[in-house]
Amino acid sequence: MKLSELPINEERTILIVNGQGSLRHRLLEMGIIPGTKIKITKVAPLGDPLLVHLRGYELSIRKSDAELIEVE
């Protein structure tokens, strides 16, 4: 399942971070690492961006970036 498909407030574990080059590197630097628990806490009115909670902090990411993240 992709992170972008995850229902609000349902916590899952990150399995794979797809993407290439600087985009994948940027996601990993933000703490989006396989094995980390993550959940979507809010979605903007038009569906983009998403507010996610991981490692004790909130992070706003684009829906297109969330589609690159696979969760269990």
N, CA, C and O atoms as a GROMACS GRO file, in nm:
protein
  288
    1MET      N    1   0.085  -0.118   0.000
    1MET     CA    2   0.000   0.000   0.000
    1MET      C    3   0.089   0.124   0.000
    1MET      O    4   0.191   0.128   0.068
    2LYS      N    5   0.050   0.224  -0.076
    2LYS     CA    6   0.125   0.349  -0.081
    2LYS      C    7   0.081   0.439   0.035
    2LYS      O    8  -0.034   0.432   0.079
    3LEU      N    9   0.171   0.522   0.082
    3LEU     CA   10   0.140   0.614   0.191
    3LEU      C   11   0.024   0.706   0.152
    3LEU      O   12  -0.058   0.739   0.238
    4SER      N   13   0.016   0.746   0.027
    4SER     CA   14  -0.090   0.836  -0.018
    4SER      C   15  -0.229   0.772  -0.008
    4SER      O   16  -0.329   0.844  -0.007
    5GLU      N   17  -0.237   0.638   0.000
    5GLU     CA   18  -0.364   0.566   0.011
    5GLU      C   19  -0.403   0.537   0.155
    5GLU      O   20  -0.513   0.487   0.180
    6LEU      N   21  -0.316   0.568   0.250
    6LEU     CA   22  -0.339   0.536   0.391
    6LEU      C   23  -0.450   0.624   0.450
    6LEU      O   24  -0.448   0.745   0.431
    7PRO      N   25  -0.546   0.564   0.521
    7PRO     CA   26  -0.650   0.644   0.587
    7PRO      C   27  -0.590   0.733   0.696
    7PRO      O   28  -0.485   0.702   0.752
    8ILE      N   29  -0.657   0.843   0.724
    8ILE     CA   30  -0.609   0.938   0.826
    8ILE      C   31  -0.606   0.869   0.962
    8ILE      O   32  -0.697   0.794   0.997
    9ASN      N   33  -0.500   0.896   1.038
    9ASN     CA   34  -0.476   0.846   1.174
    9ASN      C   35  -0.456   0.695   1.186
    9ASN      O   36  -0.468   0.640   1.295
   10GLU      N   37  -0.426   0.628   1.076
   10GLU     CA   38  -0.392   0.486   1.081
   10GLU      C   39  -0.240   0.472   1.069
   10GLU      O   40  -0.182   0.510   0.967
   11GLU      N   41  -0.178   0.420   1.173
   11GLU     CA   42  -0.032   0.411   1.176
   11GLU      C   43   0.016   0.283   1.108
   11GLU      O   44  -0.039   0.175   1.129
   12ARG      N   45   0.118   0.298   1.025
   12ARG     CA   46   0.178   0.186   0.954
   12ARG      C   47   0.329   0.199   0.958
   12ARG      O   48   0.382   0.304   0.995
   13THR      N   49   0.398   0.093   0.919
   13THR     CA   50   0.544   0.092   0.913
   13THR      C   51   0.589   0.109   0.768
   13THR      O   52   0.533   0.047   0.678
   14ILE      N   53   0.689   0.193   0.748
   14ILE     CA   54   0.743   0.214   0.614
   14ILE      C   55   0.821   0.090   0.571
   14ILE      O   56   0.905   0.039   0.645
   15LEU      N   57   0.791   0.041   0.451
   15LEU     CA   58   0.860  -0.075   0.397
   15LEU      C   59   0.968  -0.035   0.297
   15LEU      O   60   1.083  -0.078   0.309
   16ILE      N   61   0.930   0.047   0.199
   16ILE     CA   62   1.021   0.083   0.090
   16ILE      C   63   1.006   0.231   0.059
   16ILE      O   64   0.895   0.283   0.056
   17VAL      N   65   1.118   0.298   0.036
   17VAL     CA   66   1.118   0.436  -0.014
   17VAL      C   67   1.169   0.430  -0.157
   17VAL      O   68   1.288   0.410  -0.180
   18ASN      N   69   1.078   0.448  -0.252
   18ASN     CA   70   1.114   0.445  -0.395
   18ASN      C   71   1.163   0.582  -0.438
   18ASN      O   72   1.179   0.671  -0.356
   19GLY      N   73   1.185   0.598  -0.565
   19GLY     CA   74   1.237   0.724  -0.616
   19GLY      C   75   1.385   0.709  -0.646
   19GLY      O   76   1.448   0.609  -0.611
   20GLN      N   77   1.439   0.811  -0.711
   20GLN     CA   78   1.580   0.803  -0.747
   20GLN      C   79   1.650   0.935  -0.719
   20GLN      O   80   1.587   1.040  -0.710
   21GLY      N   81   1.780   0.926  -0.705
   21GLY     CA   82   1.863   1.045  -0.692
   21GLY      C   83   1.831   1.133  -0.574
   21GLY      O   84   1.811   1.086  -0.462
   22SER      N   85   1.826   1.262  -0.602
   22SER     CA   86   1.811   1.362  -0.495
   22SER      C   87   1.675   1.353  -0.427
   22SER      O   88   1.664   1.385  -0.308
   23LEU      N   89   1.571   1.312  -0.499
   23LEU     CA   90   1.438   1.300  -0.437
   23LEU      C   91   1.439   1.193  -0.328
   23LEU      O   92   1.392   1.219  -0.217
   24ARG      N   93   1.491   1.075  -0.358
   24ARG     CA   94   1.497   0.967  -0.258
   24ARG      C   95   1.587   1.008  -0.143
   24ARG      O   96   1.555   0.982  -0.027
   25HIS      N   97   1.698   1.072  -0.174
   25HIS     CA   98   1.791   1.116  -0.070
   25HIS      C   99   1.724   1.218   0.023
   25HIS      O  100   1.743   1.213   0.145
   26ARG      N  101   1.645   1.309  -0.034
   26ARG     CA  102   1.575   1.410   0.046
   26ARG      C  103   1.473   1.344   0.139
   26ARG      O  104   1.462   1.383   0.255
   27LEU      N  105   1.399   1.245   0.090
   27LEU     CA  106   1.302   1.175   0.173
   27LEU      C  107   1.370   1.103   0.289
   27LEU      O  108   1.321   1.106   0.402
   28LEU      N  109   1.482   1.037   0.260
   28LEU     CA  110   1.556   0.967   0.366
   28LEU      C  111   1.611   1.065   0.469
   28LEU      O  112   1.610   1.036   0.589
   29GLU      N  113   1.659   1.182   0.425
   29GLU     CA  114   1.711   1.282   0.518
   29GLU      C  115   1.603   1.338   0.610
   29GLU      O  116   1.632   1.379   0.722
   30MET      N  117   1.478   1.338   0.563
   30MET     CA  118   1.367   1.388   0.646
   30MET      C  119   1.322   1.284   0.748
   30MET      O  120   1.231   1.311   0.827
   31GLY      N  121   1.384   1.166   0.748
   31GLY     CA  122   1.351   1.064   0.846
   31GLY      C  123   1.255   0.959   0.795
   31GLY      O  124   1.210   0.873   0.872
   32ILE      N  125   1.223   0.964   0.667
   32ILE     CA  126   1.133   0.865   0.608
   32ILE      C  127   1.220   0.746   0.568
   32ILE      O  128   1.265   0.734   0.454
   33ILE      N  129   1.240   0.658   0.666
   33ILE     CA  130   1.333   0.546   0.653
   33ILE      C  131   1.257   0.416   0.675
   33ILE      O  132   1.172   0.410   0.764
   34PRO      N  133   1.284   0.310   0.597
   34PRO     CA  134   1.217   0.182   0.620
   34PRO      C  135   1.229   0.138   0.766
   34PRO      O  136   1.335   0.150   0.828
   35GLY      N  137   1.117   0.087   0.820
   35GLY     CA  138   1.112   0.044   0.959
   35GLY      C  139   1.053   0.148   1.053
   35GLY      O  140   1.026   0.118   1.169
   36THR      N  141   1.033   0.271   1.004
   36THR     CA  142   0.979   0.379   1.086
   36THR      C  143   0.826   0.378   1.082
   36THR      O  144   0.767   0.355   0.977
   37LYS      N  145   0.763   0.402   1.197
   37LYS     CA  146   0.617   0.414   1.205
   37LYS      C  147   0.578   0.551   1.152
   37LYS      O  148   0.643   0.651   1.182
   38ILE      N  149   0.470   0.556   1.072
   38ILE     CA  150   0.425   0.680   1.011
   38ILE      C  151   0.272   0.680   1.003
   38ILE      O  152   0.211   0.574   0.985
   39LYS      N  153   0.211   0.797   1.016
   39LYS     CA  154   0.066   0.808   0.995
   39LYS      C  155   0.033   0.945   0.940
   39LYS      O  156   0.102   1.043   0.968
   40ILE      N  157  -0.073   0.952   0.861
   40ILE     CA  158  -0.122   1.079   0.807
   40ILE      C  159  -0.215   1.139   0.912
   40ILE      O  160  -0.310   1.074   0.956
   41THR      N  161  -0.188   1.263   0.952
   41THR     CA  162  -0.272   1.328   1.052
   41THR      C  163  -0.371   1.427   0.991
   41THR      O  164  -0.480   1.447   1.046
   42LYS      N  165  -0.335   1.489   0.879
   42LYS     CA  166  -0.424   1.584   0.812
   42LYS      C  167  -0.399   1.582   0.663
   42LYS      O  168  -0.291   1.547   0.616
   43VAL      N  169  -0.504   1.620   0.588
   43VAL     CA  170  -0.492   1.634   0.443
   43VAL      C  171  -0.548   1.770   0.406
   43VAL      O  172  -0.654   1.808   0.455
   44ALA      N  173  -0.479   1.843   0.321
   44ALA     CA  174  -0.526   1.974   0.276
   44ALA      C  175  -0.660   1.958   0.203
   44ALA      O  176  -0.689   1.850   0.152
   45PRO      N  177  -0.739   2.064   0.197
   45PRO     CA  178  -0.872   2.056   0.134
   45PRO      C  179  -0.872   2.001  -0.009
   45PRO      O  180  -0.965   1.931  -0.047
   46LEU      N  181  -0.771   2.031  -0.087
   46LEU     CA  182  -0.766   1.980  -0.224
   46LEU      C  183  -0.686   1.851  -0.235
   46LEU      O  184  -0.661   1.803  -0.345
   47GLY      N  185  -0.646   1.793  -0.120
   47GLY     CA  186  -0.577   1.665  -0.119
   47GLY      C  187  -0.426   1.671  -0.125
   47GLY      O  188  -0.359   1.567  -0.124
   48ASP      N  189  -0.370   1.791  -0.132
   48ASP     CA  190  -0.225   1.805  -0.142
   48ASP      C  191  -0.184   1.934  -0.074
   48ASP      O  192  -0.238   2.038  -0.112
   49PRO      N  193  -0.095   1.938   0.020
   49PRO     CA  194  -0.006   1.833   0.072
   49PRO      C  195  -0.072   1.752   0.185
   49PRO      O  196  -0.186   1.777   0.224
   50LEU      N  197   0.005   1.654   0.234
   50LEU     CA  198  -0.036   1.569   0.345
   50LEU      C  199   0.051   1.603   0.466
   50LEU      O  200   0.170   1.629   0.452
   51LEU      N  201  -0.009   1.603   0.583
   51LEU     CA  202   0.066   1.623   0.707
   51LEU      C  203   0.082   1.487   0.771
   51LEU      O  204  -0.016   1.421   0.805
   52VAL      N  205   0.208   1.444   0.788
   52VAL     CA  206   0.235   1.312   0.846
   52VAL      C  207   0.307   1.327   0.979
   52VAL      O  208   0.377   1.426   1.003
   53HIS      N  209   0.289   1.227   1.064
   53HIS     CA  210   0.356   1.224   1.195
   53HIS      C  211   0.450   1.104   1.195
   53HIS      O  212   0.408   0.990   1.171
   54LEU      N  213   0.578   1.130   1.224
   54LEU     CA  214   0.676   1.024   1.236
   54LEU      C  215   0.788   1.070   1.327
   54LEU      O  216   0.820   1.189   1.331
   55ARG      N  217   0.847   0.978   1.400
   55ARG     CA  218   0.961   1.006   1.488
   55ARG      C  219   0.938   1.124   1.582
   55ARG      O  220   1.034   1.195   1.617
   56GLY      N  221   0.813   1.148   1.623
   56GLY     CA  222   0.783   1.254   1.719
   56GLY      C  223   0.768   1.393   1.660
   56GLY      O  224   0.761   1.490   1.736
   57TYR      N  225   0.761   1.407   1.529
   57TYR     CA  226   0.740   1.539   1.470
   57TYR      C  227   0.644   1.531   1.352
   57TYR      O  228   0.619   1.423   1.297
   58GLU      N  229   0.591   1.646   1.313
   58GLU     CA  230   0.499   1.656   1.200
   58GLU      C  231   0.578   1.701   1.077
   58GLU      O  232   0.669   1.782   1.087
   59LEU      N  233   0.541   1.648   0.962
   59LEU     CA  234   0.609   1.677   0.837
   59LEU      C  235   0.506   1.690   0.727
   59LEU      O  236   0.415   1.607   0.716
   60SER      N  237   0.518   1.791   0.646
   60SER     CA  238   0.428   1.811   0.534
   60SER      C  239   0.497   1.764   0.407
   60SER      O  240   0.607   1.809   0.374
   61ILE      N  241   0.432   1.671   0.334
   61ILE     CA  242   0.489   1.621   0.210
   61ILE      C  243   0.385   1.625   0.098
   61ILE      O  244   0.265   1.621   0.123
   62ARG      N  245   0.434   1.634  -0.023
   62ARG     CA  246   0.345   1.633  -0.139
   62ARG      C  247   0.285   1.494  -0.159
   62ARG      O  248   0.345   1.393  -0.123
   63LYS      N  249   0.166   1.492  -0.217
   63LYS     CA  250   0.102   1.365  -0.244
   63LYS      C  251   0.185   1.282  -0.342
   63LYS      O  252   0.191   1.160  -0.331
   64SER      N  253   0.248   1.348  -0.438
   64SER     CA  254   0.332   1.275  -0.535
   64SER      C  255   0.450   1.208  -0.466
   64SER      O  256   0.494   1.101  -0.507
   65ASP      N  257   0.503   1.272  -0.361
   65ASP     CA  258   0.612   1.210  -0.284
   65ASP      C  259   0.559   1.094  -0.200
   65ASP      O  260   0.627   0.992  -0.184
   66ALA      N  261   0.438   1.109  -0.146
   66ALA     CA  262   0.377   1.003  -0.064
   66ALA      C  263   0.350   0.878  -0.147
   66ALA      O  264   0.346   0.768  -0.093
   67GLU      N  265   0.330   0.894  -0.277
   67GLU     CA  266   0.307   0.778  -0.364
   67GLU      C  267   0.434   0.695  -0.384
   67GLU      O  268   0.426   0.580  -0.428
   68LEU      N  269   0.550   0.751  -0.352
   68LEU     CA  270   0.676   0.679  -0.364
   68LEU      C  271   0.709   0.596  -0.240
   68LEU      O  272   0.803   0.517  -0.240
   69ILE      N  273   0.630   0.615  -0.134
   69ILE     CA  274   0.657   0.550  -0.006
   69ILE      C  275   0.559   0.435   0.012
   69ILE      O  276   0.437   0.455   0.013
   70GLU      N  277   0.612   0.314   0.028
   70GLU     CA  278   0.526   0.196   0.048
   70GLU      C  279   0.525   0.161   0.194
   70GLU      O  280   0.629   0.155   0.259
   71VAL      N  281   0.403   0.136   0.248
   71VAL     CA  282   0.384   0.098   0.388
   71VAL      C  283   0.318  -0.039   0.392
   71VAL      O  284   0.260  -0.084   0.294
   72GLU      N  285   0.328  -0.106   0.508
   72GLU     CA  286   0.270  -0.240   0.520
   72GLU      C  287   0.120  -0.237   0.527
   72GLU      O  288   0.056  -0.342   0.537
   0.00000   0.00000   0.00000
